[in-house]
Amino acid sequence: MTARVEVRVMRLPEASDLPLPRRATSHASGFDLRARVDGPLELAPGERALVPTGIAVALPPGYE
């Protein structure tokens, strides 16, 4: 039996045109997010960047 975990997701006003996270295929292990950026974003190997998603997520205690 698989336990269900409720994850609350809210679309932020500035991202009203972006779809909510969803599985791209029925066998996907996670959900796909869209980036809320105005143009191309290129990262060099090992480089990090904060990328806005336009959503807020509330995870229950014990999850990350």
C-alpha positions as CSV (number, residue, x, y, z in Angstrom):
1,M,0.0,0.0,0.0
2,T,1.3,3.4,-0.9
3,A,0.8,6.3,1.5
4,R,-0.6,9.5,-0.1
5,V,1.1,12.8,0.7
6,E,-0.8,16.0,0.2
7,V,1.3,18.8,-1.3
8,R,-0.3,22.1,-1.7
9,V,0.7,24.2,-4.8
10,M,-0.3,27.8,-5.4
11,R,0.3,29.6,-8.7
12,L,1.6,33.1,-8.1
13,P,0.0,36.1,-9.8
14,E,3.0,36.8,-12.0
15,A,2.8,33.2,-13.4
16,S,-0.8,33.0,-14.2
17,D,0.0,31.9,-17.8
18,L,2.2,29.0,-16.7
19,P,0.8,25.5,-16.3
20,L,0.9,23.9,-12.8
21,P,3.5,21.1,-12.3
22,R,2.5,17.8,-13.8
23,R,3.9,14.4,-14.8
24,A,4.9,14.4,-18.4
25,T,4.4,10.6,-18.7
26,S,2.4,8.1,-16.7
27,H,5.7,6.4,-15.4
28,A,7.5,9.6,-14.4
29,S,8.9,9.6,-10.9
30,G,8.4,13.4,-10.4
31,F,6.6,16.4,-11.8
32,D,7.8,18.8,-14.5
33,L,8.1,22.5,-13.6
34,R,8.2,25.5,-16.0
35,A,10.7,28.3,-15.5
36,R,9.3,31.8,-15.1
37,V,12.1,33.6,-17.2
38,D,11.8,36.2,-19.9
39,G,14.5,34.7,-22.2
40,P,17.0,31.9,-22.6
41,L,18.9,30.8,-19.5
42,E,22.3,29.1,-20.1
43,L,24.3,27.7,-17.2
44,A,27.9,26.6,-17.5
45,P,28.9,23.1,-16.1
46,G,28.8,23.4,-12.3
47,E,27.2,26.8,-12.3
48,R,24.2,27.5,-10.1
49,A,21.3,29.9,-10.5
50,L,18.0,30.7,-8.8
51,V,15.3,30.1,-11.3
52,P,11.8,31.3,-10.5
53,T,9.0,28.8,-11.1
54,G,6.0,31.0,-10.4
55,I,4.6,28.7,-7.8
56,A,4.6,28.3,-4.0
57,V,4.7,24.8,-2.5
58,A,3.7,23.7,1.0
59,L,5.3,20.4,1.9
60,P,4.2,18.5,5.1
61,P,6.7,18.1,7.9
62,G,9.3,15.4,7.3
63,Y,9.5,16.0,3.5
64,E,11.9,18.1,1.5
